Amino acid sequence: MKRLFLPCLFLFACGDDLKAIAPDAHGAVDAPQLTDALVHRSRAVVVAPPVNFGPPPGSLSTIDIATLEVRQNVVAGVVGADPYLRSYGGKLFIINRSTGNNITILDGKTLAFEEQLGTGASSNPQDVAVKGQKLYVPGLGTTGVVVLTRGSSTFTTIDLGTALGDPDGKPDCVSAYLVGNDLFVACDLLDTSFVPRGNGKVAVIDTTNDTFKTSVTLPYKNPQGMFVRTPTDSMLFGDLLIPTAPYYGDLTQGCLARVSVGATPAASCAITNAAVGGYETHVDVQVVDGAEMLWMAVSTSFTAGDLRAYDLKTGSLWAMPVNAAMQQITDVAGCPDGSVVATDAKMNAAGFRVYKDGVEKTTAAISIGLPPGFGNGLICADK
C-alpha cells in the first residue's frame, strides 16, 4: 500500500499569528492548583493533500480545540501533493514527499515560513529527525538517510543499503527518531515491485560521526508511518513504537513493533494488530496530569477505522474503540489540554473529530475544505 507521488509547487506566505495564552492572575494560596490541561490552549495543525492526490498544492489548516473554529489554508503554497507533518522544538516540519522532495519548516506558533530544504531528485522523503541544525531524512528513493543542514543547500547521504544487505541498494527507509546521539531508522527493504524482501529492519546511526552502528530486525514485514517514543517511566520504558502491515489482505496480521533504545537495541511486539482489529495508520503519545496514553488510529478495512487507546501507565488496552461505529479514523494527535483530535476520512463526510475523557465533543466531522490524508499529517500543540 505504498503511495503514488506527484510534483509539488511552492509559494510562500505567513499566517495565523496566534499567541500563547497566559493565566489572567495568580491564584490565592488556598486556591486549587491548575492542572496541566487547564493551563493549555490547544490548536491542531493539519496538512492535507489535494483531492484524490491530484496536482498540488495541498493545504495547511488549523483547528482551535476549545472553540472548534477552523481556519482553512492559512499558509498558502507550502503543502505539496502528498505531505506528512512532524513537530520538534517549536517548529513544524512539512515532509513534502514524491517529487516535492523537500522539508519545509514553519514556526510552530505563528506558522511563519522559515526555510525549505531540498532532499535531492527522486529522494521521496518520508520523515525527519532533528539534531541542532542538522536534519536527518529517510527516503524511499535514496540509499538510506539524507543529511541536511539548515541554512545550506548542500546535503550528504548515509548509505544503509550495504549495511542492511539490500540487493538494490535502496532500503526504502520510512522513519527516523533521535535518542541521544543514536538515530533509529526503520526501513522496509522492498524489491523492485514494492514487495518486502523480508522483515523490516531498524538501523542505528551514530550521529556524532554519521556512521552505521548496528541494526535490529523487526518482528514483521513492512514498517509503516512514523516512530513515536514512549515515556521512560511508562510500562514501555521509553522504547520506540512503529506500526507494521505485513499483508494488506489481512490487516490483523502484524503488530505495533517495539524497539528498545539501550546499549543493545532489540525489537518485539508491543500490541498485536489482531488485538486492535487492524494496523495503525498513526500513533501518538499524550502525557497530561500524570496520565500517559497511547492513541492509535487503526485501519480495520479500506473503508473503516477506529480510534483505540492504550494506557501506558498500566499497560492496558481499552476494551472498545473510542469512536462511534461506521467511521474511518485515519490519524490522531493528543493535545496538551487533554483533548484528542482525530481525522475521519469517511467518503463524502470527511473531517475532524475531537474527544475528551473518552467522549466525542463534536457532533459530526468538521471539514477543513480538503479530505484529510491517511495518517501522519496531524499534530496538536499549544497555541
Summary of the structure (lengths in Angstrom):
residues: 383
radius of gyration: 19.8
end to end distance: 34.7
largest distance: 67.6
contacts: 1372
relative contact order: 0.13
helix: 3%
strand: 42%
